[in-house]
Amino acid sequence: ELDGLEDEDRIDGLFFELEGVGACVGVNPRKDDFTGFRMAFTAAHECAHWLLRDVTIEQFTFEDRRGDELHEVRANTFAAAFLMPEAGLRIYFESAGLLVAGAIPHLDRADIVRAMDHFGVSRTALLWRLQNCRLLTDDQAAALRADEYSISQAARALGITFRTVDRVRGRLPALAVEAWRRGLVTTGRAAELYGVSIEDFRQYMGILGESQDADGTPLLGAAATR
């Protein structure tokens, strides 16, 4: 709930962590469009702050990402990479016949909407990620961002019904395992994120054959063996 906050209508999400409460992430559903994809990016952005421990409280506004601040750049980078891993982008666009010599020479509206549905991201997030991965040139990406059309009408024309599910919550177990494997979070925090007890988490990791990377370098500098 974001009721009562200053500039509530401008806020996409927030993050804070309190002793005795733990980390909390809030997402403003009123700042989303019909897809739910903008909320997914915001939630991943705020989860990055929890994983990286770079802020204790923040209010996140999509229109002004404070891109000159290192912790905001890292959070945006994490969200984009988490929702759209570069290898996954290359595999997807190559399978669609759109990747030629390591780049995308042409991308039309239908291609964009299909990719949005596949990765569960907004058009803006998709185009920036493709540009940053050098799959699109700066000029290509700028032209595609400037192209004005109705995403909902394009989706209907393609027979696509965007899945307005909580995509980030559905990916949290995988995120918990990856963070634990790298030593970024303790076993207790990973189990909490996974939604199970520590004992069950350890049992599940054994069943799945997952273990912590002994040679990894934890970004947080924290032991993850609790």
N, CA, C and O of each residue as an XYZ file, in Angstrom:
904
protein
N       0.831     -1.182      0.000
C       0.000      0.000      0.000
C       0.874      1.243      0.000
O       1.790      1.364      0.814
N       0.593      2.166     -0.910
C       1.361      3.393     -0.987
C       0.547      4.597     -0.558
O       0.977      5.734     -0.748
N      -0.634      4.362      0.022
C      -1.500      5.463      0.413
C      -0.816      6.326      1.460
O      -0.132      5.832      2.357
N      -1.022      7.639      1.318
C      -0.519      8.565      2.310
C       0.884      9.070      2.047
O       1.373      9.930      2.778
N       1.542      8.559      1.024
C       2.891      9.003      0.721
C       2.851     10.300     -0.074
O       1.939     10.542     -0.863
N       3.852     11.115      0.153
C       3.969     12.348     -0.611
C       4.234     12.016     -2.073
O       5.011     11.111     -2.379
N       3.589     12.749     -2.975
C       3.750     12.517     -4.412
C       3.403     11.080     -4.794
O       4.062     10.473     -5.638
N       2.362     10.548     -4.162
C       1.998      9.146     -4.401
C       1.760      8.847     -5.871
O       2.127      7.775     -6.353
N       1.145      9.789     -6.594
C       0.811      9.541     -7.989
C       2.054      9.436     -8.869
O       1.985      8.881     -9.966
N       3.192      9.963     -8.402
C       4.415      9.918     -9.198
C       5.265      8.700     -8.870
O       6.161      8.351     -9.638
N       5.002      8.055     -7.759
C       5.861      6.972     -7.294
C       5.496      5.657     -7.970
O       4.333      5.255     -7.982
N       6.492      4.997     -8.527
C       6.295      3.660     -9.084
C       6.465      2.593     -8.015
O       5.710      1.622     -7.963
N       7.456      2.782     -7.170
C       7.709      1.785     -6.142
C       8.565      2.353     -5.035
O       9.053      3.479     -5.135
N       8.748      1.586     -3.989
C       9.595      2.012     -2.893
C      10.260      0.804     -2.260
O       9.808     -0.332     -2.401
N      11.345      1.085     -1.561
C      12.072      0.052     -0.838
C      12.481      0.615      0.511
O      12.941      1.753      0.601
N      12.315     -0.178      1.557
C      12.863      0.206      2.853
C      13.133     -1.052      3.662
O      12.546     -2.106      3.418
N      14.022     -0.923      4.616
C      14.378     -2.046      5.467
C      14.477     -1.546      6.897
O      15.201     -0.593      7.185
N      13.748     -2.192      7.782
C      13.707     -1.796      9.175
C      14.095     -2.963     10.067
O      13.766     -4.114      9.776
N      14.782     -2.668     11.135
C      15.145     -3.699     12.088
C      13.881     -4.285     12.705
O      13.002     -3.546     13.149
N      13.794     -5.577     12.730
C      12.625     -6.247     13.270
C      11.534     -6.483     12.245
O      10.606     -7.254     12.488
N      11.638     -5.829     11.108
C      10.651     -5.993     10.033
C      11.298     -6.649      8.826
O      10.722     -7.542      8.204
N      12.490     -6.200      8.507
C      13.184     -6.731      7.345
C      12.978     -5.854      6.121
O      12.547     -4.706      6.223
N      13.291     -6.411      4.978
C      13.188     -5.663      3.722
C      11.751     -5.665      3.215
O      11.065     -6.686      3.255
N      11.313     -4.510      2.740
C       9.955     -4.367      2.194
C      10.025     -3.656      0.843
O      10.726     -2.655      0.688
N       9.301     -4.179     -0.109
C       9.204     -3.592     -1.440
C       7.745     -3.289     -1.724
O       6.879     -4.144     -1.536
N       7.472     -2.085     -2.173
C       6.113     -1.708     -2.560
C       6.065     -1.292     -4.010
O       6.976     -0.624     -4.498
N       5.011     -1.681     -4.705
C       4.831     -1.332     -6.110
C       3.473     -0.674     -6.268
O       2.476     -1.153     -5.726
N       3.436      0.412     -7.002
C       2.201      1.173     -7.192
C       1.465      0.666     -8.429
O       1.893      0.967     -9.543
N       0.375     -0.089     -8.284
C      -0.321     -0.641     -9.460
C      -0.988      0.423    -10.309
O      -1.286      0.184    -11.479
N      -1.229      1.604     -9.732
C      -1.877      2.663    -10.494
C      -0.942      3.312    -11.506
O      -1.387      4.053    -12.383
N       0.375      3.029    -11.382
C       1.325      3.589    -12.322
C       1.626      2.642    -13.475
O       2.530      2.897    -14.271
N       0.876      1.555    -13.566
C       1.122      0.567    -14.612
C       0.094      0.714    -15.726
O      -0.943      1.354    -15.560
N       0.411      0.101    -16.868
C      -0.581      0.014    -17.925
C      -1.280     -1.345    -17.791
O      -1.159     -2.005    -16.759
N      -1.988     -1.749    -18.804
C      -2.797     -2.960    -18.690
C      -1.971     -4.233    -18.653
O      -2.501     -5.290    -18.310
N      -0.696     -4.168    -18.992
C       0.095     -5.391    -19.095
C       0.617     -5.883    -17.750
O       0.781     -7.089    -17.564
N       0.876     -4.996    -16.826
C       1.522     -5.376    -15.573
C       3.030     -5.428    -15.690
O       3.710     -5.725    -14.707
N       3.580     -5.144    -16.881
C       5.007     -5.304    -17.120
C       5.841     -4.214    -16.458
O       6.968     -4.458    -16.026
N       5.282     -3.019    -16.382
C       6.026     -1.930    -15.742
C       6.236     -2.229    -14.264
O       7.298     -1.934    -13.716
N       5.230     -2.813    -13.613
C       5.356     -3.183    -12.211
C       6.428     -4.244    -12.025
O       7.133     -4.239    -11.016
N       6.558     -5.147    -12.978
C       7.565     -6.197    -12.879
C       8.961     -5.601    -12.847
O       9.804     -6.031    -12.060
N       9.211     -4.610    -13.700
C      10.523     -3.967    -13.726
C      10.771     -3.222    -12.420
O      11.861     -3.290    -11.853
N       9.750     -2.513    -11.950
C       9.899     -1.767    -10.696
C      10.215     -2.703     -9.541
O      11.092     -2.412     -8.728
N       9.508     -3.826     -9.462
C       9.734     -4.780     -8.376
C      11.148     -5.353     -8.451
O      11.809     -5.503     -7.423
N      11.616     -5.673     -9.655
C      12.972     -6.208     -9.810
C      14.000     -5.148     -9.430
O      15.021     -5.467     -8.820
N      13.741     -3.899     -9.782
C      14.623     -2.786     -9.420
C      14.745     -2.679     -7.905
O      15.848     -2.542     -7.376
N      13.623     -2.742     -7.211
C      13.643     -2.613     -5.751
C      14.285     -3.838     -5.103
O      14.980     -3.704     -4.096
N      14.068     -5.016     -5.657
C      14.714     -6.223     -5.122
C      16.220     -6.132     -5.245
O      16.944     -6.693     -4.422
N      16.709     -5.426     -6.271
C      18.146     -5.256     -6.429
C      18.729     -4.496     -5.246
O      19.823     -4.814     -4.779
N      18.006     -3.497     -4.763
C      18.497     -2.745     -3.611
C      18.608     -3.647     -2.388
O      19.533     -3.504     -1.588
N      17.676     -4.565     -2.245
C      17.739     -5.503     -1.113
C      18.925     -6.446     -1.253
O      19.639     -6.699     -0.282
N      19.136     -6.964     -2.452
C      20.240     -7.896     -2.670
C      21.597     -7.220     -2.514
O      22.524     -7.789     -1.937
N      21.701     -5.997     -3.036
C      22.988     -5.303     -3.043
C      23.234     -4.486     -1.782
O      24.356     -4.041     -1.538
N      22.194     -4.287     -0.982
C      22.326     -3.537      0.263
C      22.927     -2.146      0.025
O      23.764     -1.683      0.800
N      22.494     -1.491     -1.048
C      23.092     -0.201     -1.359
C      22.280      0.988     -0.852
O      22.799      2.101     -0.773
N      21.027      0.766     -0.512
C      20.230      1.825      0.104
C      19.377      1.203      1.204
O      19.105      0.003      1.189
N      18.964      2.019      2.144
C      18.069      1.539      3.196
C      16.644      2.019      2.978
O      15.702      1.442      3.522
N      16.483      3.073      2.184
C      15.141      3.554      1.867
C      15.203      4.355      0.573
O      16.155      5.105      0.357
N      14.210      4.206     -0.282
C      14.153      5.012     -1.496
C      12.742      5.010     -2.050
O      11.959      4.094     -1.800
N      12.430      6.055     -2.810
C      11.211      6.104     -3.591
C      11.636      6.139     -5.055
O      12.454      6.968     -5.455
N      11.074      5.234     -5.846
C      11.500      5.050     -7.227
C      10.441      5.606     -8.171
O       9.277      5.211     -8.103
N      10.839      6.521     -9.051
C       9.954      7.092    -10.055
C      10.487      6.736    -11.422
O      11.619      7.074    -11.767
N       9.658      6.044    -12.210
C      10.100      5.504    -13.493
C      10.565      6.608    -14.431
O      11.536      6.429    -15.166
N       9.875      7.758    -14.410
C      10.220      8.825    -15.340
C      11.558      9.473    -15.011
O      12.201     10.047    -15.890
N      11.986      9.388    -13.743
C      13.236     10.000    -13.327
C      14.023      8.981    -12.524
O      13.911      8.915    -11.300
N      14.820      8.190    -13.225
C      15.494      7.073    -12.572
C      16.791      7.485    -11.882
O      17.535      6.626    -11.408
N      17.075      8.800    -11.819
C      18.294      9.270    -11.186
C      19.499      8.493    -11.709
O      20.309      7.956    -10.953
N      19.577      8.460    -13.031
C      20.575      7.619    -13.680
C      22.014      7.978    -13.362
O      22.914      7.187    -13.645
N      22.266      9.169    -12.770
C      23.629      9.543    -12.454
C      24.079      8.999    -11.103
O      25.230      9.192    -10.714
N      23.185      8.320    -10.382
C      23.548      7.744     -9.101
C      23.880      6.267     -9.296
O      23.104      5.518     -9.890
N      25.044      5.858     -8.789
C      25.541      4.518     -9.045
C      24.569      3.442     -8.596
O      24.354      2.473     -9.323
N      23.975      3.586     -7.414
C      23.093      2.526     -6.929
C      21.829      2.416     -7.766
O      21.242      1.338     -7.858
N      21.395      3.533     -8.387
C      20.228      3.467     -9.265
C      20.585      2.824    -10.597
O      19.791      2.070    -11.160
N      21.777      3.120    -11.099
C      22.239      2.494    -12.338
C      22.332      0.984    -12.143
O      21.904      0.211    -13.001
N      22.895      0.570    -11.005
C      23.033     -0.863    -10.740
C      21.677     -1.540    -10.603
O      21.490     -2.656    -11.086
N      20.722     -0.867     -9.943
C      19.401     -1.464     -9.767
C      18.689     -1.613    -11.102
O      18.053     -2.635    -11.356
N      18.792     -0.598    -11.961
C      18.174     -0.683    -13.280
C      18.839     -1.760    -14.127
O      18.167     -2.493    -14.853
N      20.172     -1.851    -14.029
C      20.901     -2.868    -14.777
C      20.505     -4.264    -14.318
O      20.316     -5.169    -15.131
N      20.381     -4.426    -13.005
C      19.963     -5.722    -12.467
C      18.576     -6.087    -12.978
O      18.365     -7.206    -13.446
N      17.626     -5.153    -12.894
C      16.250     -5.435    -13.309
C      16.197     -5.835    -14.779
O      15.514     -6.792    -15.144
N      16.917     -5.101    -15.617
C      16.916     -5.408    -17.048
C      17.546     -6.772    -17.326
O      17.024     -7.557    -18.117
N      18.678     -7.045    -16.662
C      19.363     -8.318    -16.894
C      18.579     -9.490    -16.317
O      18.590    -10.584    -16.881
N      17.901     -9.267    -15.201
C      17.112    -10.322    -14.575
C      15.915    -10.697    -15.431
O      15.629    -11.878    -15.627
N      15.219     -9.694    -15.940
C      14.033     -9.953    -16.755
C      14.384    -10.313    -18.194
O      13.642    -11.034    -18.860
N      15.532     -9.801    -18.672
C      15.926    -10.030    -20.074
C      17.400    -10.400    -20.152
O      18.200     -9.590    -20.620
N      17.787    -11.593    -19.710
C      19.203    -11.981    -19.811
C      19.670    -11.945    -21.264
O      18.937    -12.341    -22.170
N      20.888    -11.470    -21.474
C      21.371    -11.290    -22.847
C      21.342    -12.588    -23.633
O      20.958    -12.598    -24.802
N      21.749    -13.689    -22.998
C      21.734    -14.970    -23.707
C      20.312    -15.330    -24.119
O      20.091    -15.843    -25.216
N      19.352    -15.061    -23.243
C      17.956    -15.345    -23.563
C      17.455    -14.492    -24.711
O      16.704    -14.970    -25.561
N      17.867    -13.226    -24.742
C      17.483    -12.351    -25.850
C      18.028    -12.890    -27.169
O      17.312    -12.946    -28.169
N      19.277    -13.278    -27.163
C      19.888    -13.765    -28.401
C      19.223    -15.053    -28.883
O      18.975    -15.223    -30.077
N      18.939    -15.948    -27.955
C      18.282    -17.200    -28.326
C      16.893    -16.922    -28.888
O      16.500    -17.499    -29.901
N      16.155    -16.037    -28.228
C      14.791    -15.742    -28.673
C      14.785    -15.131    -30.077
O      14.072    -15.603    -30.963
N      15.586    -14.078    -30.271
C      15.547    -13.381    -31.555
C      16.192    -14.211    -32.671
O      15.823    -14.078    -33.838
N      17.141    -15.052    -32.316
C      17.700    -15.946    -33.325
C      16.668    -16.985    -33.759
O      16.545    -17.283    -34.947
N      15.927    -17.537    -32.795
C      14.901    -18.527    -33.133
C      13.772    -17.906    -33.941
O      13.097    -18.590    -34.710
N      13.571    -16.598    -33.761
C      12.538    -15.899    -34.533
C      13.041    -15.459    -35.903
O      12.291    -14.861    -36.674
N      14.303    -15.750    -36.213
C      14.872    -15.380    -37.509
C      15.183    -13.906    -37.631
O      15.298    -13.383    -38.739
N      15.321    -13.225    -36.491
C      15.538    -11.778    -36.514
C      16.975    -11.375    -36.216
O      17.337    -10.208    -36.368
N      17.793    -12.330    -35.793
C      19.181    -12.035    -35.444
C      20.078    -12.419    -36.614
O      20.114    -13.578    -37.027
N      20.793    -11.446    -37.137
C      21.676    -11.667    -38.287
C      23.061    -11.132    -37.938
O      23.219     -9.946    -37.650
N      24.051    -11.999    -37.966
C      25.437    -11.612    -37.660
C      25.536    -10.918    -36.307
O      26.270     -9.945    -36.138
N      24.780    -11.442    -35.354
C      24.870    -10.933    -33.989
C      24.110     -9.666    -33.710
O      24.269     -9.079    -32.639
N      23.284     -9.221    -34.644
C      22.494     -7.994    -34.446
C      21.120     -8.167    -35.087
O      20.882     -9.114    -35.837
N      20.225     -7.235    -34.779
C      18.866     -7.270    -35.319
C      18.745     -6.165    -36.366
O      18.637     -4.994    -36.003
N      18.760     -6.505    -37.651
C      18.716     -5.473    -38.682
C      17.364     -4.796    -38.820
O      17.278     -3.641    -39.234
N      16.297     -5.529    -38.466
C      14.959     -4.952    -38.606
C      14.054     -5.486    -37.512
O      14.058     -6.680    -37.213
N      13.278     -4.588    -36.916
C      12.340     -4.957    -35.866
C      11.063     -4.163    -36.085
O      11.087     -2.932    -36.070
N       9.946     -4.856    -36.288
C       8.696     -4.132    -36.506
C       7.812     -4.202    -35.263
O       8.190     -4.793    -34.252
N       6.647     -3.600    -35.350
C       5.756     -3.518    -34.195
C       5.353     -4.902    -33.698
O       5.316     -5.145    -32.492
N       5.055     -5.800    -34.617
C       4.633     -7.147    -34.223
C       5.764     -7.867    -33.482
O       5.525     -8.553    -32.489
N       6.996     -7.704    -33.974
C       8.142     -8.333    -33.318
C       8.289     -7.824    -31.882
O       8.566     -8.596    -30.965
N       8.101     -6.528    -31.703
C       8.251     -5.921    -30.379
C       7.193     -6.442    -29.423
O       7.501     -6.807    -28.288
N       5.949     -6.477    -29.878
C       4.861     -6.918    -28.998
C       5.015     -8.391    -28.639
O       4.759     -8.782    -27.500
N       5.427     -9.202    -29.590
C       5.660    -10.619    -29.282
C       6.775    -10.773    -28.244
O       6.666    -11.588    -27.328
N       7.848     -9.988    -28.393
C       8.956    -10.062    -27.434
C       8.533     -9.546    -26.065
O       8.956    -10.086    -25.043
N       7.710     -8.518    -26.035
C       7.182     -8.024    -24.760
C       6.441     -9.128    -24.029
O       6.620     -9.325    -22.827
N       5.611     -9.842    -24.766
C       4.823    -10.924    -24.166
C       5.727    -12.053    -23.694
O       5.492    -12.646    -22.641
N       6.754    -12.348    -24.468
C       7.653    -13.452    -24.119
C       8.448    -13.160    -22.850
O       8.567    -14.022    -21.980
N       8.993    -11.947    -22.742
C       9.859    -11.611    -21.609
C       9.107    -10.940    -20.456
O       9.644    -10.812    -19.356
N       7.879    -10.515    -20.704
C       7.106     -9.878    -19.644
C       7.627     -8.510    -19.277
O       7.716     -8.175    -18.096
N       7.975     -7.713    -20.275
C       8.530     -6.386    -20.031
C       7.805     -5.359    -20.895
O       7.110     -5.710    -21.849
N       7.975     -4.100    -20.550
C       7.388     -3.024    -21.333
C       8.190     -2.791    -22.601
O       9.316     -3.272    -22.736
N       7.605     -2.052    -23.524
C       8.299     -1.736    -24.768
C       9.558     -0.916    -24.487
O      10.612     -1.161    -25.075
N       9.438      0.057    -23.586
C      10.583      0.908    -23.257
C      11.738      0.088    -22.698
O      12.882      0.249    -23.125
N      11.440     -0.792    -21.741
C      12.490     -1.610    -21.132
C      13.128     -2.530    -22.169
O      14.346     -2.711    -22.176
N      12.311     -3.111    -23.044
C      12.831     -4.020    -24.070
C      13.787     -3.302    -25.011
O      14.879     -3.799    -25.284
N      13.385     -2.135    -25.508
C      14.205     -1.423    -26.480
C      15.513     -0.929    -25.867
O      16.558     -0.974    -26.517
N      15.464     -0.460    -24.628
C      16.701     -0.028    -23.975
C      17.643     -1.213    -23.763
O      18.854     -1.090    -23.947
N      17.085     -2.353    -23.378
C      17.922     -3.525    -23.154
C      18.564     -3.990    -24.460
O      19.749     -4.321    -24.481
N      17.799     -4.019    -25.543
C      18.345     -4.420    -26.839
C      19.439     -3.455    -27.289
O      20.439     -3.870    -27.874
N      19.244     -2.172    -27.013
C      20.251     -1.173    -27.362
C      21.515     -1.363    -26.524
O      22.626     -1.326    -27.052
N      21.343     -1.567    -25.220
C      22.501     -1.709    -24.344
C      23.279     -2.993    -24.612
O      24.486     -3.054    -24.381
N      22.580     -4.022    -25.103
C      23.256     -5.271    -25.479
C      23.822     -5.205    -26.886
O      24.375     -6.188    -27.380
N      23.687     -4.052    -27.536
C      24.180     -3.825    -28.896
C      23.518     -4.727    -29.925
O      24.104     -5.027    -30.964
N      22.298     -5.156    -29.635
C      21.519     -5.909    -30.617
C      20.785     -4.957    -31.552
O      20.451     -5.311    -32.683
N      20.540     -3.746    -31.064
C      20.010     -2.660    -31.882
C      20.989     -1.496    -31.830
O      21.630     -1.271    -30.803
N      21.110     -0.758    -32.921
C      21.928      0.448    -32.893
C      21.194      1.539    -32.137
O      19.987      1.439    -31.914
N      21.909      2.575    -31.743
C      21.283      3.697    -31.046
C      20.199      4.326    -31.906
O      19.132      4.671    -31.398
N      20.455      4.480    -33.199
C      19.482      5.103    -34.105
C      18.240      4.221    -34.256
O      17.115      4.720    -34.258
N      18.451      2.915    -34.382
C      17.313      1.992    -34.481
C      16.421      2.103    -33.250
O      15.205      2.262    -33.359
N      17.042      2.017    -32.086
C      16.285      2.036    -30.845
C      15.546      3.357    -30.661
O      14.397      3.368    -30.220
N      16.193      4.461    -30.992
C      15.556      5.774    -30.866
C      14.346      5.886    -31.784
O      13.308      6.417    -31.390
N      14.482      5.383    -33.010
C      13.376      5.435    -33.967
C      12.216      4.567    -33.498
O      11.057      4.958    -33.640
N      12.508      3.399    -32.944
C      11.454      2.506    -32.465
C      10.767      3.081    -31.227
O       9.564      2.888    -31.047
N      11.506      3.776    -30.380
C      10.885      4.420    -29.214
C       9.987      5.572    -29.639
O       8.976      5.846    -28.993
N      10.352      6.245    -30.719
C       9.565      7.393    -31.186
C       8.318      6.981    -31.952
O       7.431      7.805    -32.174
N       8.239      5.730    -32.355
C       7.094      5.225    -33.113
C       5.880      5.105    -32.183
O       5.886      4.305    -31.247
N       4.855      5.893    -32.443
C       3.677      5.925    -31.578
C       2.574      5.025    -32.130
O       2.136      5.183    -33.269
N       2.139      4.090    -31.311
C       1.029      3.208    -31.678
C       0.468      2.584    -30.413
O       1.089      2.638    -29.351
N      -0.702      1.996    -30.535
C      -1.367      1.377    -29.396
C      -0.864     -0.052    -29.217
O      -1.070     -0.907    -30.080
N      -0.202     -0.301    -28.087
C       0.278     -1.651    -27.790
C      -0.894     -2.614    -27.665
O      -0.821     -3.750    -28.133
N      -1.966     -2.165    -27.040
C      -3.125     -3.041    -26.831
C      -3.763     -3.438    -28.157
O      -4.163     -4.588    -28.336
N      -3.860     -2.488    -29.084
C      -4.438     -2.808    -30.389
C      -3.527     -3.740    -31.171
O      -4.005     -4.653    -31.845
N      -2.231     -3.522    -31.087
C      -1.292     -4.403    -31.771
C      -1.365     -5.816    -31.198
O      -1.313     -6.799    -31.936
N      -1.487     -5.905    -29.871
C      -1.591     -7.220    -29.230
C      -2.859     -7.938    -29.690
O      -2.820     -9.132    -29.986
N      -3.972     -7.226    -29.752
C      -5.233     -7.847    -30.202
C      -5.106     -8.324    -31.642
O      -5.600     -9.396    -31.990
N      -4.443     -7.524    -32.483
C      -4.275     -7.912    -33.881
C      -3.443     -9.186    -34.005
O      -3.608     -9.954    -34.952
N      -2.550     -9.402    -33.045
C      -1.690    -10.589    -33.066
C      -2.284    -11.754    -32.286
O      -1.709    -12.842    -32.247
N      -3.441    -11.522    -31.666
C      -4.065    -12.578    -30.872
C      -3.344    -12.830    -29.561
O      -3.400    -13.933    -29.017
N      -2.661    -11.797    -29.049
C      -1.900    -11.926    -27.812
C      -2.691    -11.353    -26.646
O      -3.185    -10.228    -26.713
N      -2.805    -12.122    -25.597
C      -3.401    -11.640    -24.355
C      -2.303    -11.602    -23.317
O      -1.867    -12.642    -22.823
N      -1.856    -10.403    -22.985
C      -0.765    -10.279    -22.033
C      -1.164    -10.911    -20.711
O      -2.275    -10.713    -20.220
N      -0.245    -11.671    -20.144
C      -0.508    -12.377    -18.902
C      -0.221    -11.452    -17.726
O       0.934    -11.242    -17.356
N      -1.265    -10.912    -17.153
C      -1.101     -9.956    -16.062
C      -0.943    -10.693    -14.744
O      -1.726    -10.490    -13.815
N       0.068    -11.547    -14.662
C       0.364    -12.275    -13.435
C       1.546    -11.625    -12.757
O       2.235    -10.791    -13.344
N       1.776    -12.012    -11.517
C       2.915    -11.481    -10.781
C       4.164    -12.222    -11.231
O       4.563    -13.215    -10.622
N       4.782    -11.727    -12.314
C       5.908    -12.425    -12.903
C       7.109    -12.449    -11.961
O       7.803    -13.461    -11.857
N       7.349    -11.341    -11.282
C       8.513    -11.296    -10.403
C       8.365    -12.281     -9.267
O       9.321    -12.977     -8.925
N       7.166    -12.356     -8.665
C       6.975    -13.315     -7.582
C       7.173    -14.730     -8.100
O       7.696    -15.582     -7.382
N       6.763    -14.992     -9.337
C       6.947    -16.316     -9.902
C       8.411    -16.647    -10.139
O       8.776    -17.821    -10.201
N       9.265    -15.616    -10.275
C      10.690    -15.844    -10.516
C      11.511    -15.753     -9.235
O      12.708    -16.041     -9.253
N      10.900    -15.363     -8.137
C      11.657    -15.193     -6.914
C      12.364    -16.463     -6.446
O      13.502    -16.373     -5.985
N      11.743    -17.650     -6.541
C      12.491    -18.845     -6.141
C      13.797    -19.012     -6.907
O      14.824    -19.344     -6.315
N      13.767    -18.784     -8.217
C      14.990    -18.894     -9.011
C      15.994    -17.830     -8.602
O      17.194    -18.097     -8.538
N      15.511    -16.628     -8.326
C      16.387    -15.548     -7.879
C      17.015    -15.895     -6.539
O      18.201    -15.643     -6.326
N      16.228    -16.472     -5.630
C      16.747    -16.842     -4.315
C      17.862    -17.867     -4.438
O      18.891    -17.749     -3.772
N      17.667    -18.868     -5.281
C      18.677    -19.913     -5.457
C      19.952    -19.325     -6.048
O      21.050    -19.637     -5.588
N      19.815    -18.479     -7.059
C      20.984    -17.893     -7.702
C      21.762    -17.007     -6.731
O      22.990    -17.065     -6.679
N      21.038    -16.182     -5.959
C      21.700    -15.307     -4.991
C      22.409    -16.126     -3.917
O      23.525    -15.799     -3.514
N      21.754    -17.192     -3.456
C      22.354    -18.067     -2.435
C      23.578    -18.788     -3.006
O      24.605    -18.897     -2.336
N      23.465    -19.277     -4.239
C      24.572    -20.001     -4.862
C      25.799    -19.112     -4.970
O      26.921    -19.583     -4.783
N      25.599    -17.816     -5.273
C      26.716    -16.895     -5.409
C      27.225    -16.378     -4.064
O      28.265    -15.722     -4.005
N      26.502    -16.669     -2.993
C      26.915    -16.173     -1.690
C      26.477    -14.753     -1.422
O      27.044    -14.077     -0.564
N      25.464    -14.290     -2.155
C      24.983    -12.916     -1.982
C      24.017    -12.790     -0.814
O      23.847    -11.698     -0.270
N      23.386    -13.883     -0.421
C      22.446    -13.865      0.692
C      22.698    -15.074      1.570
O      23.267    -16.071      1.126
N      22.271    -14.979      2.815
C      22.398    -16.111      3.725
C      21.379    -17.177      3.362
O      20.434    -16.924      2.615
N      21.582    -18.363      3.894
C      20.623    -19.443      3.664
C      19.262    -19.070      4.228
O      18.228    -19.392      3.642
N      19.265    -18.393      5.366
C      17.999    -17.988      5.968
C      17.229    -17.021      5.088
O      16.018    -17.156      4.917
N      17.936    -16.043      4.529
C      17.263    -15.079      3.650
C      16.814    -15.738      2.355
O      15.742    -15.430      1.834
N      17.633    -16.643      1.837
C      17.258    -17.343      0.608
C      16.007    -18.183      0.835
O      15.113    -18.221     -0.011
N      15.949    -18.860      1.987
C      14.774    -19.671      2.305
C      13.533    -18.795      2.439
O      12.447    -19.167      1.993
N      13.708    -17.620      3.063
C      12.570    -16.700      3.211
C      12.068    -16.237      1.854
O      10.862    -16.201      1.610
N      12.998    -15.881      0.966
C      12.633    -15.445     -0.376
C      12.002    -16.580     -1.159
O      11.093    -16.365     -1.961
N      12.490    -17.792     -0.922
C      11.970    -18.983     -1.598
C      10.581    -19.359     -1.073
O       9.797    -20.013     -1.761
N      10.294    -18.930      0.165
C       8.986    -19.198      0.757
C       8.907    -20.487      1.539
O       7.826    -21.055      1.694
N      10.061    -20.968      2.046
C      10.087    -22.223      2.801
C      10.974    -22.044      4.027
O      11.626    -21.013      4.185
N      10.994    -23.059      4.896
C      11.878    -23.026      6.052
C      13.322    -23.278      5.615
O      13.574    -23.756      4.509
N      14.268    -22.946      6.507
C      15.671    -23.182      6.187
C      15.918    -24.668      5.934
O      16.630    -25.041      5.002
N      15.321    -25.505      6.775
C      15.513    -26.947      6.618
C      14.994    -27.437      5.275
O      15.658    -28.211      4.585
N      13.794    -26.975      4.908
C      13.234    -27.383      3.619
C      14.076    -26.856      2.466
O      14.273    -27.547      1.466
N      14.576    -25.619      2.609
C      15.390    -25.035      1.549
C      16.638    -25.877      1.317
O      16.991    -26.186      0.179
N      17.305    -26.247      2.416
C      18.505    -27.073      2.283
C      18.175    -28.419      1.642
O      18.934    -28.933      0.821
N      17.033    -28.976      2.030
C      16.629    -30.256      1.447
C      16.363    -30.109     -0.045
O      16.788    -30.951     -0.836
N      15.662    -29.045     -0.436
C      15.359    -28.820     -1.844
C      16.637    -28.608     -2.653
O      16.755    -29.109     -3.771
N      17.597    -27.862     -2.089
C      18.845    -27.629     -2.814
C      19.585    -28.940     -3.033
O      20.207    -29.145     -4.076
N      19.514    -29.829     -2.039
C      20.140    -31.137     -2.205
C      19.474    -31.940     -3.295
O      20.146    -32.590     -4.096
N      18.145    -31.898     -3.331
C      17.400    -32.625     -4.356
C      17.713    -32.076     -5.750
O      17.837    -32.831     -6.714
N      17.838    -30.738     -5.838
C      18.094    -30.092     -7.127
C      19.566    -30.112     -7.509
O      19.928    -29.723     -8.619
N      20.426    -30.570     -6.583
C      21.847    -30.612     -6.879
C      22.501    -29.248     -6.869
O      23.533    -29.055     -7.512
N      21.915    -28.286     -6.143
C      22.459    -26.938     -6.071
C      23.383    -26.814     -4.869
O      23.103    -27.361     -3.803
N      24.478    -26.096     -5.044
C      25.389    -25.825     -3.942
C      25.997    -24.454     -4.138
O      25.962    -23.897     -5.235
N      26.559    -23.908     -3.057
C      27.152    -22.591     -3.158
C      28.487    -22.645     -3.877
O      29.244    -23.609     -3.757
N      28.759    -21.583     -4.629
C      29.982    -21.490     -5.415
C      31.140    -21.176     -4.480
O      31.245    -20.063     -3.967
N      31.993    -22.141     -4.263
C      33.098    -21.964     -3.309
C      34.071    -20.899     -3.765
O      34.740    -20.275     -2.942
N      34.158    -20.682     -5.076
C      35.105    -19.708     -5.611
C      34.460    -18.363     -5.899
O      35.117    -17.447     -6.394
N      33.161    -18.242     -5.584
C      32.469    -16.997     -5.873
C      32.940    -15.867     -4.992
O      33.500    -16.097     -3.920
N      32.719    -14.661     -5.434
C      33.077    -13.466     -4.672
C      31.803    -12.727     -4.324
O      31.274    -12.000     -5.165
N      31.288    -12.886     -3.109
C      30.034    -12.252     -2.740
C      30.098    -10.744     -2.864
O      31.015    -10.112     -2.340
N      29.135    -10.167     -3.552
C      29.099     -8.713     -3.695
C      28.873     -8.036     -2.350
O      29.296     -6.900     -2.137
N      28.205     -8.740     -1.451
C      27.864     -8.151     -0.175
C      28.928     -8.407      0.872
O      28.899     -7.809      1.948
N      29.847     -9.270      0.576
C      30.865     -9.592      1.535
C      30.342    -10.298      2.754
O      30.955    -10.224      3.819
N      29.228    -10.981      2.628
C      28.602    -11.637      3.773
C      28.639    -13.144      3.607
O      28.422    -13.661      2.511
N      28.910    -13.839      4.680
C      28.837    -15.298      4.629
C      27.404    -15.710      4.457
O      26.506    -15.107      5.045
N      27.176    -16.720      3.667
C      25.804    -17.143      3.366
C      25.586    -18.560      3.828
O      24.985    -19.362      3.113
N      26.059    -18.877      4.995
C      25.995    -20.266      5.456
C      25.049    -20.453      6.627
O      24.919    -21.562      7.145
N      24.387    -19.386      7.052
C      23.515    -19.525      8.215
C      22.382    -20.481      7.927
O      21.543    -20.723      8.795
